[in-house]
Amino acid sequence: MTNKKMTRQEEHDFYADPENQMPQGPARRRNSKLTELVPVRFPPDTLAKIRDAADADDRSVSAWIRRAVDHELEHDTKTA
């Protein structure tokens, strides 16, 4: 395992090796069940910014978007 920040291609190459596919540590569970898939489309430039932000936070794009939506909903309830 490495601590170096990898590109998507480097990650793909790294995990293509079966020796790098062994779980590390205990399993982690989400706090709550997710309900349904909601397809959302973004313009290419927005999606690129989302991917960069998610990478910077070491999150998946989906997790980053869920957090952003939760933050916005929390913000809306405080200002209402």
Secondary structure as GFF3:
##gff-version 3
##sequence-region A 1 80
A	DSSP	alpha_helix	8	16	.	.	.	ID=ss1
A	DSSP	three_ten_helix	18	20	.	.	.	ID=ss2
A	DSSP	alpha_helix	44	56	.	.	.	ID=ss3
A	DSSP	alpha_helix	61	79	.	.	.	ID=ss4
###
